[in-house]
Amino acid sequence: MRRATVTIPDDLERELERYLRSQPAPPSLNTLMQAALRSFLREQRLAERSFQPTGGALRITPAAEGSGYDDVSVTHDDHLHDCR
């Protein structure tokens, strides 16, 4: 396992301390840094694949009168097959 010395700027240290104080069982700095690095590297891999997260919540507008079918939740595969 590799050891590293990290310099944290004052503003980031304040945010880090605020976060740790808000946690009922604060993680160690070592655990927190490993999680942050894993998250950063995961995002970089996704960016390399041109992944773009959605801009917000999924919004589905239901049909005003419905589809006319009352069994779509049960037989959805059949209905999707018919769409081709």
N, C-alpha and C positions, 0 to 999 in steps of 0.2 A: 504494500500500500504506500502510495506517495504522500508525503507531508508537504504542506505549502504554508507560507506566511501571506496573509491577506491584509492589505491596508484598506480600511473602511473610512470614507469621508464623513465628516461630522454630521451632515444632514442625513445621510443614510444610517448612521449609527443611531440618531434620534428616532428615526422611523422603526428601526430594528428593535430598540428598547421599548418603544410604544407597543409594538406588536407582541413582544415577549411578555410585557406586563398584562396584556389583555387575555393571555392564554391561561386556562385553569391549570394546565400541566405543561409549562413551557418546554419546548424541545431544547436540546443542547445546541450551541452555536455550530458545532461540527455537523450535527444532523440537519440543521437548517441550511447550512451552506451546501451540503451534498444534495439536498432536495432541490435547492435553487439551481444548482449546476445541471442536475438531471433535467429539470424543466426547460432550462435554456437550450440544452443540446437537443431535446425532443422538438422544440419549436424550430430549431435550425434545420433538423432533418425534414420537417414538414415544409418549411420554406423552400428547401432545395427541390421539393416535388411540386412547387408552385401551389401549395395548399393555401387557400384564403378562407379564414373563418367567416361565418355568416355575419351580417351586419346587425342582427338583432334576433328577436324571438320569431319563431315560425308563425305566420298568420294565415289561417285557413278561413276562407269565406264560404259559409255553407250556402247551398242553393236555396233560393227563396221558398220553393215548394218542395224541396227534396228531390231525390232521383226517381221516385216512383217505385222503388224496390224497398221492401221491408226486411230483406234477409242479407244485405250486403256485408254486415259484420260477421256473419256466419259463413257465407259462401263467397268471400272476397276474391279468392283465386279464380273462381269461375267467371266473375265479373271482369277481372283484370285480363283474363285470357280473351274474353270477347272484345276487348278494346283494341286488339291488334289488327 
